């Protein structure tokens, strides 16, 4: 039996008060791959991303219809545990948001919050920290200053640390909302390299305004316009031979 899709939405609609931001979005995100969401500002891609881990619910005036499943399990409904949803879905934001704690405590923060087993030993915690930092290609740069405050890291390092902070909880899905927008070209290249190394071990859904980044750093690509999903195909197919003329117009820079 085939593995369920990492994410599947069906007829998903969202309103901010009386304004409808998403219209009947049907998308299936393949597991273990990187899928980029592209489209002009205000098209709904970040709203869709934030709906997948239910951040939009923090706003009391948001209403939704339709469904979202993550690995075959509904994530919206009165019987669904928000804590369990957040454990399997990690979120990375546009600007790095390290906690005003040490590098070590940043990595352990989510794990300590969600750990339901016996209290770990110092050695076990050290192993968790090292594994997470190695995974995000940050161990060699930080291993001798784990007690230093994380806010002293460069923006590139901070963004890698924010990703490392998610990993000890063992999420299956990583949502990234323009994770390179605050970085210089060198930092962008480094974070894109990291995203590609995480491919397979995690499913990654990436929102980006950068067409070159979408083409470089994703397997599949979905184009959104005015709250609707226009086209969703392999990245190469979408960029080389888009089926919808609106997709081609956006990729070629004729609007947006």
N, C-alpha and C positions, 0 to 999 in steps of 0.2 A: 504494500500500500504506500502510495507516495506521501511524503511529508506534507502537512498543511502549509499553505502560504504563510509567510511571516506576518503579513498584514493583508486584510481584505475588508474593504468598505463596500456597503451596498446601499444605494439610494441615500447617501448621507447628505443631509442638509444642516446648515447652521445659521442662526440669526443672532446678531448683536442688537437686542431690542427689536426694533421693526426693520432693521437693515439685514437683508439676507446676504451672507458672505460666501456660502457654499451651496451649490445646486446639484443635487442628485449625483454625487461623486461616487463612481464605481471604480475602484482600483485594486489590483492584486499585486502585492510586492513579493517577489520571489525570495525565499530564504537563502541566507549565505551570500547574497550579492549586494552591491552598492547601487542604489537607485537614487538619481537626482531629480528634484522637483524644480522646474524652471518656469519663468513667466514674469511679466512686468510687475512692478510694485502694486500691491493691492489686489493681486489676482487670486489670493486665497491660499497660497502654498504654505505660508507659515501658520495660518489658521488650521489647515489640515494637519500639519505636523503636530501642533500643540493639542489638537483634539485626540491624537493617538495615545497621549499619556494623560489626557484629561486636565491639562493645565487650564484650558478655557473655562472650566467649571468654576474657577475661582471668581469669575465675574458673574455676579448674580443675575445679570440681564441676558445671559446666553441661553438659547434654546436649541435643541437638536432633534432631528428625526432620522430614521435609518439606523444602520448598525455598523459597528467596527469590531472585527475579530483580530486577535493577535495569536498566532500559532493555533488557530482553530477554536479559541476561547473568546466569548464575548467580553468586552471590557467596559461596556456601558450597561447599567441596570442596578436596581436597588440591592441585589444579592451579591454584587461584585465588590470585592475588597480593593479599595484604592491602594492600600499598602502593597498588596500582592501585584497589582498592575505596575506600580512604580519599581518593584524589585526586578521585574523582567524587562523593563523599558527604561534605558538611560537617556538623559537629555543633555545636549551640549549647546550652549547659547552663543550669540554673536560675539560678545565680549567675554573674555575669561572672568570667572567669578570665584577665585580661590577664597577659602575661608581665612580669616585673620588668625591662623594657627600655624604650627610648624608644618613643614612638608610631610613629615611622617603622619601627623594627626589628620591632615587633609585626606591622605590616602585611606586612612582607617575610619574616617567619619561615618560614611554610609554603612560600612560593614558593621561597626559597633551598634549603629542605630537599628539595623535589621537582624543582627545575629540572635538567634533564639536558642543556641546551644550553650554549653558551659563556657565560662570565661576563658579566653585564650591565654596562654603563657606569653611572656615577652618574646620568646624565640619564635612562637607561632605567628605572632603579630609581625615580627621582623621579616618572616618569610613571605607573608601576605604583601607587605610593603615592597619588598624587593621584586617579587613576581610582577606586581602591577606596574612598577616603574620600568622594569625591563621591557614589558609588553609595549609600553608607549615610547620606548627608545629614550628614556630619561634617566636611567639608573646611573650611568657613568658620570653624568653631569651633576648628580645630586647626592650620591652615596656618602660623601664626606660632609654634608651639611643638612642632614635630615632634620636636625633640631632647629634650623633657621626658619624664619617666617616665610611662608609661601609667597607673600606679596612682594618679596624682594627678587623673585624670578623675572626673567624677561617675559614679554607677552606670549611669545611662542611657547616657552617653557610652562607658563601658567595654563595655557590652553591644553597642553599635553597632560599636565597634572589634573586638570578638571576631567579629562577622559580617564586617567588612571583612577580617580576617585570612584568612578562608576564600576570598575571591573571586579573588585572583591565581592560585590553583591551577586555577581554572575548573571548579568542581564543577557538576554538573547537578542535584543533589538536596541540599536543606538540611533537616536534621532539627533541630527545635527543641523542647527538653524544658522546658516552662514558662518561656520566656525572659523573662517579665515578673514572675515571682513575687517577685523581690527589689526591684522598682521601686515608686515612689510612683505615684499616678494620672497625674501629668503625664508621668513617664517611660514608663509603660505606654502612654499614648496615642501618644507619639513612636515607640516601638518598633513598635507596631501599624501606624502610618502607614508606617514603613519596610518592614515585612513586605509590606504591600499594594503598595508600589512595586516590590518584587522579583518579584512575581507575573508569570508569563509568561516572564521571563528564566530563572527557576529554578522547579523543583517544590519545594514546601514542605510538609513533614509536621510538624504542630504538636500537641504534647501540652499540654492546658490543663485546669485544674479550673474555670476561669472560664466559666460558660455565656454570659455577655454577650460575652466575648471571642471565644468560638467562633462565635457568631452574627455578630459584627461582622467578624471577620478571616479567614473561610474560605469557600471555594466549596462544599466538600463536608465532611461530618461523619460520623464513625464512632463508634458507641457500643459500649463494651466492658464486660463484667460477668463477674467471676469467671473471668478468663482466656479468655473466649470473645468472638468478635465477634457482637454481637446484631443490629446494623443499620448499614447504610452507604448514605447517600443524599445528595442535594444538601442543603446546610445549611438552606435555607428549608423544604424538604419535611420534613426530619427534625424541625425545631422546630415547624412548624405542624401537621403531620399525621403523626406517627410511626406506623409500621405495627405495632410491637411495644409492648404496654402497659408493659413494663419500661422502655423508652426514655422514654415519657411520664411515668412515675413519677419517673424520675431528673431529667428536665428541670424538672418541677414541684417538685422538692425534697422528694419524699415519702420518699426515702432517699438515703444516700450523702453 
